[in-house]
Each structure stands twice: as structure tokens, then as C-alpha cells.
Amino acid sequence: MNYPTPHIKARPEDFGQTVLMPGDPLRSKYIADHFLDNPVLVNNVRGVQGYTGSYKGVKVSVMASGMGVPSIGIYSYELYNAFGVRNIMRIGSAGAIRADIGLRDIVIAQGASTDSNFAHQYHLDGQFAPIASYEMLRNAVSSCEELGAKFHVGNILTSDNFYTDDDGLPDVMKTNNAWAKMGIMAIEMEAAGLYMTAARCGKNALCLCTISDQLVTGEALSADERQTSFREMMLVALETAVKLEK
């Protein structure tokens, strides 16, 4: 795949082997400014900021994915195929649908169930199960343990819908309960698309999310609380990136 691409104006050497992908471009800038040494802006097409710097001597990049499966599908595909990126780690927020998972907890998505039809493009005679790369998963668990972070590993739901056409809250909760009965921990909007793209490209992917909303109890973090809580997840992701280079 040729570079620059329609969405990333950069060169392969501009990126590290591991890219952290928050949804929000401003969160990319926050990570670069607060965690990376000598960060350089390497992409700003459509305002989707991408930075590369170093963390503990390891070259690491951070670039936004935008919202939803189609958006992360585009950026991850281009990073894997045009820029030689090996590992992409989605870092974002999620809503817990199990009562035992609290605000600020980190969920590590071993698998990503989905209501998206993204997999139709692969012409599979059956259903594909999007899963994380084991090496990334193992190192993320190790990083959580070392940092003392409270975490859960398991299956999440990647949904295409933030707003739905359900008539009311009871219908929404009925849907969430059905997924929770199957062990689903939380809902977000990107991981399954990332996992499928990584599988097709022969690359690695992982999704880490901080619980910002507890959809069972109705609790939610404020904007300030989200920023503070997300710092722990950012550290987990960066420590994982370092481990992947060893």
C-alpha cells in the first residue's frame, strides 16, 4: 500500500512498532504531552492527531481512531499496511453491563462480540470470533498487576449504535442483560473492527478500556474524573508497549 494515504500524511519511519489509539484526537495530544519524551506531530489530516516519541527509551506512537468501527477500520488498516505498524492498542472508555465491574476499573478485551456487520467483507461461511493478540494481552495483564490496577479480562461488546431506536430504558436494559448473561463485561464501539482488521493483516491488536459509566447502577464519571482515571490505563498501555519490544 502506498503512502501517504488519504487519511495519514506520514512516512513509515514516522511511527513506532506500537501505536496507542484513543478515540479522541485531543487525548492523543494529552498522552504525547504528559507521557512521551520528545513527541513529534507526525499526522494531522482531518485533525486526527498522531504523535511519535519515546517512553522509557522505546519508540511509541499515539494516534486517534475516531469513533466507531468504520473509523478505526480505516486508520488501523492504513497503519498496518502502509506504515509497517505491528501492534495497535485501542485505549478508550466503556460502559459496564455487569454489576461486579466498577467505575475506573480497566477491562481488557480478550474477545469482542459485536452487532456490526463489518465481517461481511471477508466472505466467510460462518461467524468470525474477533479476539485479541495473546502476546499483547499477556503483557497488558502483567502491566496491570505491576501497577496495582484493578482489571477484568474477558469478552466485551462492540456496538454500532450509541443512540438506539428503542422506545425506552427498559428495552435497552433488556438488550444489555441478554449480553451480560453471556458474560459480556462492557460495551464500546471499536474493538471488534480493530481485531478483525489485525487478523486479516496478520498483525496484533488489543483493546483496553476504563469503565466510565456503570450501566447497571447508573453511575458515571465526570469529565475531570475521566481524565484522572484514564491516566492509569494510559500507563498500562505504555508499559505494555515497552514489554512488546523486549
Secondary structure, DSSP 4 states (H G I P E B T S, - for coil): --SS-SS----GGGS-SEEEE-S-HHHHHHHHHHH-EEEEEEE-GGG--EEEEEETTEEEEEE---SSHHHHHHHHHHHHHHS---EEEEEEEEEE-STTS-TT-EEEEEEEEES--GGGGG--SS----B--HHHHHHHHHHHHHHT--EEEEEEEE-S-SS---SSHHHHHHHHHHHHHTT--EEESSHHHHHHHHHHHT-EEEEEEEEEEETTTTEE--HHHHHHHHHHHHHHHHHHHHHHT-
